[in-house]
């Protein structure tokens, strides 16, 4: 078999345009049972130890791609972006569960039995959705009644809102709550935009990159891209949707909110960047500059990107906030996939050495090393910028990390931190070695018809730099080999990852990583690292939203102010556990613990338990 002529032309076009227990203040934490020895300690410089145990823990499922789009008839479109993974305690038993999204066939909800093993409860829960291409999802308590509901986005199959009706079951109430929408949607972001105590909803949308022809057997609209990427990138833009929550019913307030956006939105994250008591919003762009929207405290937003951040990623997908240097302020990380698509199709891996050489390189133009010696902007790149609507002076072709300087000011520091990578999709963060610093996992790679590229485990070296330790930690290489078992048009089909989330699924204080892979079974990276002390918190709002989304938790320990935020879905098609985790290393003393609730109210946390989940309720 061979690629169709149109597909060969598409790759030529790709090459041509370059696409693509204790007291909180200084006290000894002593709530551990007398017969429990402290966990063994590890050297700070040692990486964590992971092993992929998806099969052993019961995650027997596979994401399926669309053969007419990504198989022998490969097209250059967003169907190769894959589907998401969501972590949450959907049944309220205190243990985080996992929901996988799918393109072809049913989604999968796996219930945690309480020991870190899982059972498939998809059909019983009523969240199968095998009749459409599913993209991303978020579990959330939208009506503050104590149960987790579920919102799922789709590529032109209609977004779906499931209400939790108890006993592990869900009911489709999409129309009743006002969330019916058919388009090309991405990750749903729930946050309290107007500080009224309930969660509003932002849905990033991309563009109309599909044809009107419908494949009824596989339940999808054919994608553009057979005749080249220009078909896709020049598709009519779709704009974001913003919904205001009124007692459990959502009203579309997109225009008045100022969040319509610039089209081609990839991901979003909400945080109070200027610390004025309301939630602001960052939206990535797949083609063009990202956006930082400042909230005026009423749920109306203004684009302040250029004056606050300056240049941002041109091909941004995943974004996430985390405090990488423990200075008490949340920093902003955005990864850029599309700027790395300069090498084109290469079955024979002719560009592999070049890719390795430039793995951490940012280029001045989209076409990468080909144009690096040019002084002026090539005409075709200038034309595309005009057609799509972006300015080269406003973008960076690569990942960006903005250090929060305080006072609403940021500084871009990705290169000195070692955060430039190749082919990243999403971002999952966590203190994987429990040393007090948050680390980063990046799901990575393209798969067929490209060569294999490994995932990144970027271990935080005391806030000064990140070091990729994926191989040393057991993340790479994949357990079952670099390639899938089945070839495509007689060529190896490389494994590749798309979305990732974190959680402590077995309750031992060490964070695991779960990954949804493209046309493949998931990874479940069990954390086998030597033990460290840790603190964990589950927050519950009363005046604010019950999920405490947007709350910021800080732990003072010596000269460090470790900072975490309760986040909804973010990081690209993913949602990590809302249990907040702090590694303490070999220390059993903390100086202070404090929550800043959405709106700015502060609450000091007393009687903190070591090596356990602390249940914290909002008090005013």
Secondary structure as UniProt FT lines:
FT   HELIX           5..17
FT   TURN            24..26
FT   STRAND          27..28
FT   TURN            34..35
FT   TURN            44..45
FT   STRAND          50..52
FT   HELIX           54..57
FT   HELIX           67..70
FT   TURN            72..73
FT   HELIX           78..81
FT   STRAND          85..88
FT   TURN            90..91
FT   STRAND          97..100
FT   STRAND          108..112
FT   STRAND          118..120
FT   HELIX           122..125
FT   TURN            130..131
FT   STRAND          134..140
FT   TURN            142..143
FT   STRAND          149..155
FT   STRAND          160..166
FT   TURN            167..168
FT   STRAND          169..172
FT   HELIX           174..177
FT   STRAND          184..191
FT   STRAND          200..205
FT   STRAND          210..215
FT   TURN            216..219
FT   STRAND          220..223
FT   TURN            226..227
FT   HELIX           230..233
FT   STRAND          241..246
FT   TURN            247..248
FT   STRAND          249..252
FT   HELIX           254..257
FT   STRAND          265..271
FT   TURN            273..274
FT   STRAND          280..285
FT   STRAND          291..295
FT   STRAND          301..303
FT   HELIX           305..308
FT   STRAND          312..313
FT   STRAND          316..322
FT   TURN            324..325
FT   STRAND          331..336
FT   HELIX           338..340
FT   TURN            341..342
FT   TURN            347..348
FT   TURN            350..351
FT   HELIX           352..357
FT   TURN            358..360
FT   TURN            366..367
FT   HELIX           368..371
FT   TURN            372..373
FT   HELIX           379..388
FT   HELIX           392..394
FT   STRAND          395..397
FT   STRAND          400..406
FT   TURN            407..408
FT   STRAND          409..412
FT   HELIX           414..417
FT   STRAND          428..430
FT   TURN            432..433
FT   STRAND          439..442
FT   TURN            448..449
FT   STRAND          456..460
FT   TURN            462..463
FT   STRAND          466..468
FT   TURN            470..474
FT   TURN            479..480
FT   TURN            489..490
FT   STRAND          497..503
FT   STRAND          512..517
FT   TURN            518..519
FT   STRAND          523..527
FT   STRAND          533..540
FT   TURN            546..547
FT   TURN            549..550
FT   STRAND          552..557
FT   TURN            558..559
FT   STRAND          560..565
FT   STRAND          574..575
FT   STRAND          580..585
FT   STRAND          589..590
FT   STRAND          592..596
FT   TURN            598..599
FT   STRAND          602..604
FT   TURN            610..611
FT   STRAND          613..617
//
